[in-house]
Amino acid sequence: MTIHHPPHEYRLSFPALDREITARADETVYQAARRQGLRIVGACGGRGTCGACTIRIDQGSVRHGDGEDWVIGADVEGTHRNRRKWVRACKVTPKADCTIEVAPRSLAPIVRADVAHGETGEPLPLVPTLTRLTVTTPPPSLADTRADGERLIDATGDGVTGIDLAPLRALPELLRRHDWTVDAILRDGRIAVVRPPGRPLLGLAVDLGTTNVVGHLIDLESGRQLARLGLENPQVAWGADLVARVNHAIGGPGQVAELREAAVTAIAALAHDLAFAVGAEVGDIVEAVVCGNTAMQHLLLGLPVRQLGRSPFVATLREAIDVAASDFPLPFAAGAIVHVAPNIGGFVGSDHVTALTATRHLWERPGTTVVMDIGTNTEISLIHDGIIRSASCPSGPALEGGHIASGMRAAEGAIERVGLEGGRLVVTTIGAKPPVGICGSGVIDMLANLRRAGIVDVRGRLHVGHPDTTLDDDGKPVAVAAPHVVFTQSDVRAVQLAKAAIMTGVELLLREAGIGIERVDRFVVAGAFGAHVDVSSAVEIGLFPDLPRERILTVGNAAGAGVARMLTSTEDRRFAADLARRCRYVELSSAADFQKRFMHNIGFAQRSGRGDMRP
């Protein structure tokens, strides 16, 4: 009989994070951190292609990916003593207990997480799905032995057709604890939830983004938004882009479960923190609505994603679906449901449906409108002559700081603005902190100003010779934004690929409608990225078309606004369902000249200022 011993484990200490984890001898530092929920930035999910997961070994022994053994802080013959340099966490495997320093951009507090407490904005339109009845029943006696469920139904009066199983499980204790008075919450004529009398009736609207997860806590009886909060999607541990996560999920049921659990954990964390912020309980949440791109929705629901990873990118489900919160499980009220919004097709998901729902006051006007939600996956809709054509572009994480050498989230110390003064680069950071990296808006500004300074040419080649450029250790040109914060040739290419994909998508939708860019009356940019980007810089690099500036509108997180409306209004749910069916999905990759147009858009056009673009 063969006895299999578990692999040896080592202790990894991270003093700056006040954390200590274990690592098996057969896994990298990055894999160990991901397995135990310790955040190390890694846009590629640990495949070794992005260079974001930098760490420094202060003490201990590791084996590098090239086969070398390093011993740091000890005098051992034949090893690399005191070799304290920044390395990729996904490329080193511990060979002993280690003390590790994490790169500053993994430690910086996230500050653009869309956080607000207290009443936010005007009340939402209120056409509720739920109705509250406060019901007092007579206690049972030897002369009245009706079942608790029957007793409650009889006390509610006419029109109540029954009671669901989930509230039945909670009912006996609630009746006896609260002197036979409870709040019965009705959905479609049935008692769907029972709660202690007088508790708030709350709903949670969630925008499950690839990078961020944003939640809105709403009073379902008044339509008031009580609080909102955003956090990083914990699925980023498996990669910053959809392709990385889909590929991971294809590996088997265990991998699917990991990604599903990460999404559910994020929603549960939002619910807990939002309820705490307003003095409520998670159990006061009686309904939730979730939107997300097609892959995020499939991963949340535990649906197969293999078919999403290959052409023709067919979804398992397009229609909206109601799921019991207990099926995830989420710690809401017993009987609470989660309404998952409908998709359009391909990777144009329910987040774009909700963004269109929130911006309908713009695109239902006469004229032609483009609505674009920029993110790791960018969705675009062209509304012209009453027809909505929709497409998605795999723009990747570069526009959010991913796959960028010094890229990071919108956190303290992130460069968010870049300008030129006296021909030199000048930067502004979030929180006025010393620069530790560069976030999405800074990436766009950086490239635009490198173009203006002549450091990057029309083809995207980065040249040295400018005072803000140098050669890195490998002899490759880099632009220096700040000490230890550089912009590389690979970074330029990553942004070029993203903006080429997006503009090719816009052009092909325009061609499908038989019109030119000059016919666009409103170019609406949604998403957190759009709320912070400098429009002039985006036009400079060809991310946005060269239209008169008054036609380019940035509207922030429209997907979040739309999903909040769906939570409080059955009319908005019906509108969203009809909208998803109405949109014509366009598969861009099927265009015969897609590649030709894409390559044309890689370069940087000369801006004419007349609303057109000249190569």
Buried (B, 14 or more C-beta within 10 A) or exposed (E): EEEEEEEEBBBBBBEEBEBBBBBBBEBBBBBBBBBEEBBBBBBBBBEBBBBBBBBBBBBBBBBBEEEEBBBBBEEEEEBBEEBBEEBBBBBBBBBBBBBBBBBBBBBBEBBBBBBBBEBBEEEBEBEBBBBBBEBEBEEBEEEEEEEBBEBBBEBBEEEBEEBBEBBBEBBEEBBEEBEBBBBBBBBEEBBBBBBBBEBBBBBBBBBBBBBBBBBBBBBBBBBBBBBBBBBBBBBBBBBBBBBBBBBBBBEEEEBBEBBBBBBBBBBBBBBEBBBEBBEBBBBBBBBBBBBBBBBBBBBBBBBEBEBBBEEEBEBBBBEBBEBBBBEBEBBBBBBBBBBBBBBBBBBBBBBBBBBBBBBBEBBEEEEBBBBBBBBBBBBBBBBBEEEBBBBBBBBBBBBBBBBBBBBBBBBBBBBBBBBBEEEEBBBEBBEEBEBBBBBBBBBBBBBBBBBBBEBBEEEBEBBEEBEBBEEEEEEEBBBBBBEBBBBBBBBBBBBBBBBBBBBBBBBBBBEBBEBEBBEBBBBBBBBBBBBBBBBBBBBBBBBBBBBEEEBBBBBBBBBBBBBBBBBBBEEBBEBBBEBBEBBBBBBBBEBEEBEEBBEBBBBBBEBEEEBBBEE
